[in-house]
Amino acid sequence: MLYRSKAPLRIGLAGGGTDVSPYSDLYGGAILNATLSLYAHATIEPIEENKIVLHTIDRNEKESYEWATKLPVNGKLDLLKGVYNRIQQDYQLKPQGFKLSTYVDAPAGSGLGTSSTLVVAIIGAFAEMHRLAFGEYDMAHYAYEIERKDLGLAGGKQDQYAATFGGVNFMEFFGDDKVIVNPLRVRQQHLFELENNLLLYYTATSRESAELIKKQSRNVTDKKESSIEAMHLLKEQAQMMKEALLKGKLNQIGEILDFGFQQKRKMAEGISNELMEDIYTAAKSAGATGGKISGAGGGGFMIFYCPGNTKYAVREELEKFGGQSRNFQFVEHGVKTWSV
């Protein structure tokens, strides 16, 4: 028997960074994001040996251990171990050898929420195998606790909820880890047009998001006014994006993204860099009306809004930077599990 799970990656369209503590605890955050047809996959296969085998296929990393109730968190495949350790702690699973294999459709550190989405997918595979009952909010919060509290990895809250709920969502973040997910009923024709006009571009660089997020958090703790004001404006940007999508004012999307780009670079040093600035300038010169750095910044994916048929000219212009454009569709579903 194989127990499988897949959870969708996401792009943040507005409000990025306001889901990170302590900003969200002090001021409340808001983000608008959408899930894509790119996934984190997890498969659990029971084996007869009394072993636990962990394998990240996309990264070609493999670890094998004698079966134990707790695996060592030592910098090697810690996301996989963190999920197992927490589920074992909470549910006291019976001794059973197994192989856990994962694959993610985008590189780590690319800004599409890969790490958190992978955690959700792994939880889903264990839930399928052991018939664990998780509601959407429960699973998302469980993933958040494993990644942020158990493993001590810096980051925000949106990715776990996007991967679990799926679709286009306006999310609100408050103190005490309170999150409210508001699914948006965007008309199908508007989603098709948004999908058609968005260019997803991988800069062929990855980054360690945790360090950028720590800088951002320190700026809030240290009451750095320029950073906090930028986050306030990004929260307003999420409201602007929500209104534009619901009312079908897609001609405003590029300008709203551009507004956010100007604010996000003020949140912390290193969010943007010379390469990303050059890419952004080139995209706009070729017809894009705005764009953003996906995720924490510093590398990974960028997205651009290209009205009319300008996407093809923008794509051609960006080829000189050595990155790659990726095709995608929006998906309405969150994490899915099954067994065969």
N, C-alpha and C positions, 0 to 999 in steps of 0.2 A: 504493500500500500504506500502511495505517495500522498503527502499532505502539502498542498500548494497555496500560495497567496501572492497577490500582486497589489501594489498601491501606487497611485499616480503621483508623479512629480508635479510641481506647480510653478507658475510664474506669478510674482507679485506685480500688480499693476499700479498700486498707489499705497502710500502710508508706510513703506518699508522701514523697519527699525523701531517703530513705535510700539512693537510688541515685546521689546526687550526691557527687562528690569534693570535699574529701578524706575525708568521713565514711565512704564505702564502702571506701576504701583502708585506713583506719585500723581500722575496727570491723566492716566487713562490713555490707551492707544487705540488706533483704528487702522485696519489694513483691508485692501480689496485685492483678492487673488483669484486665480483660476487654475484648474488642474488640466494636465496635458496628456496626450497619448504617448508618454514616456513613463516608464515604470521602474519600481524596485520590485524584484521577484525573490521569493523565498520558497524553498522546498525542504521538507523534512522526510527522511527515509529511515524507518526503523531497521536496525541491523542486528544480527545474532550475537555479535561480539559485544562484550561489556565495555564499550568505548563510546566516546563522544568525538565525532569528526566534524570539524568546521572548515568550510571551503568557500572563499569568495572567488567565484569563477572569473569575474571581470578583472579582478586585481591579481589573480593567480597566487593567492595566499592560502595556505592550508595548515591547520593545526590538528593534532590528535591527542586525546587525553583518555586515561582510564576513567570510567564513569564515576562521577562525584556529584555531590549536592551543590558544590560551588566551584567554579572555574577561576583561575587566577587572572585578574585584570592587570595586564602588564604591558599594554601598548600594542598587543597583537590581537587583531580581530575583537577588540573590546566591545563593539556594539553588539555583536552576536553573543558574546559571553554575558554582557550586561542584561540582555533580555532573558537568557536562560537562568541566570542567577536569581533574578527577581521573581520570575514565574515559579521556579523551584522553591524559593523562600515562601511565597504566598500560597502555593497550591500543593506542596509536598508530592511531586510527581513520583510514580513508581519507578524503580530502577529499570531502565530500558535503554539499551544502546541505540544510537541514532546518528545519522549524518545530516547536517544542516548545510545546505548550499544556497548561495545568494548570487544575484546578478542585478546590476543597476544599469539602465539604458543611457546614463550620462555620467561623466567622470566625477569623482569626489572633488569637492571644492569648486564646483561649477556654478553655484548660486541658484540651483533649482530645488533646494531642500533635500538633497540626496540622503544625507545621514539620517535625518528624522524620518523620512519616508521609508527608508530601509528598516528602521526600528519598528515602525507600524506594520510593515509587511511580515517581519519575523514574528511579532506578537500574533498576527493573524494566522500564521502557519501553526504555531503552538496551540492557539485557540481551536483551530480546525482539528488538530490531532487529539486534543484532550477534551474537546467539547466544553470549552470555557465560554461563559456567557459575558460578552462585553457589549454595552451600548456604545454609541458613537462617541459621546462625551467621555465615557469611562475609558475607552481605548486610547483616545487622544491624550487624556491626562496621564494615563499610565505610561505611555511612550515618553511624554514630557518628563515625568519623574525619573524614569530610567536614565534618560540622556543627561538631563540637567542636574539631578540630585544624586542618583546612585553613582553615575560615572563622572560627575563634576564638569561636564562639557558646557562651555559658555554658548549662549544662543538665545533665540527668541522662542515664541510659542506658536507662531502661525503654521509652521510646516506640519506638525503632528495633526493639527485639526484639518488642514487642507487635504492631507493624505487619507484621513479617516472619512471625512464627509464627502469630498469630491465636489465638482461643479464650480460655479462662480459664486463667491461668498464675500460678504462684507462682515468682517470680524472685529469685535470690540474686546479690549483687554483691560482688566482692572487689577486692583490689589488682591492679595490672597489667592493668586492664580485663577481668578474668575475669568472665564471666557464665554462670550456669547457669539454664536455663529448664525448669521442672517443670510440664508440662501437668497440669491437674487433671481427674480423671474425676468430675465432678459429675453426679449423677443428673438426667435430663432434667426430671422433675417439679419438682425443686428449682430448676433454672435458670428454668423457666417461672414459678414463684412469685416468684423474685427479680426477674425481668424485670417481672412484673406490679406488684410493690410498690415498685419504684424510680421516682422522679420525677426526670427530667433537666430542670433549669431554667437557662435562659440569663439572666443578670442584665442583659443589654443593655449591658454594659461589657466592655471588653477591657483587657489590661494587658501591659506588657513584662516577660515572665517573667525575662529575663536579669538584671535588676537585683535582683529578689528572690532569685534563686539565688546571685548574688554575695554578698549580705548573709548568706545562710545559710552559704555556704562560709567567709566571714570569721569567723563566729561559732565554727565548728569550729577553724579555724586559730588563733584567739585564745583557744581553750579556754574559751569561755563555758559554764559548767557547766549553766545552765538550758536552753540550746539543745541541748546534747549529750544531756542526760538526756531531753529531749522526743523526740529522734531514737531513742534506745534504746527508749523506750516505743512509738514508732510501729513499730519493727521487731517488737516483741512483738505489736502489734496485727495485723500481717500473719499471724503464726502463729495468733492467735485467729480471724481471719477464715477462714483455710484450714480449721481444724478445724470451724468452724460450717457452712461450705458442704459439706464432705465428709460430715459426719454429719447434715446436713439440719436443723440447729438454727437455722432461719431467724428464730425469734423473738428470737434474740440479735443479729441483724445491726444493728438500729438502735442498740442500746447500744454495740456495738463501733465503729460509725461515730462516735457521739457522743464516745466516749473519744478517738478519733483527732482529732476536731475540737478538743477541749480541748488536746491536745498540739501540734497543728500550728501554732496561733497563737503558740506560744512559740518556734518555730524562728527567726523573724526578724520584725522590725517591718514592717508593711505587708501581711502575708499575709492578715489579715482587716482589715475596716474597718467603719465605722458602718453602711453600707448592708447589708453582708453579715451583720453581727450582727443587724440588724433582720429581714432575710429569714429567717435561721435561727430566731430567736425566734418569728416568725409561723408558720413551718412546723410547729414543735413544738406550738404552741398549737392548731393545726388537726388534729393527730393524728399527725404524723411522730414517730418515736421516736429519730431521729438523722439525721445527714447529714454532708456534707463539702464543702469547696471543692475543685474539680477542678484538678489541675495545681499550679503554683507558688503560686497564690493571687492576691489583689488584685483579682479580677474574673473574668469569664468564666462558666463553668458551675458550678453546684452540684448535688449529688445528695442526695436524701432518701429514707429508707426509711419507707414508709407501709404499715403492716400492715392486713390486712382490706381494706376498701374506702375507707380514709381518703385515698387518693391524690387522689380527686376533690375532696374538701374542701380539701386542701392546695393543689392547683392553683388552685382558685377564690380562696383566700386570698392567694396570691402574685400574682394578677393586678394588685393595686393598686400593685405596685412597678414595673410597666411592662415586665417581662421576658416571656419566652416559655418555655412548656414544649415539649419536643421528644419526639416518639415515637421509639422505637428498638426493635430486637431485638438480642440477642446473636448474634454470628456466630462460627463455628468456624474459618473459613479466614483465613489471612494474605494477603500480597500475591499477586495473580493477574495474569498477563500473557497477551496474545493478539494476533493480527494479523489484519487483514481487507483 
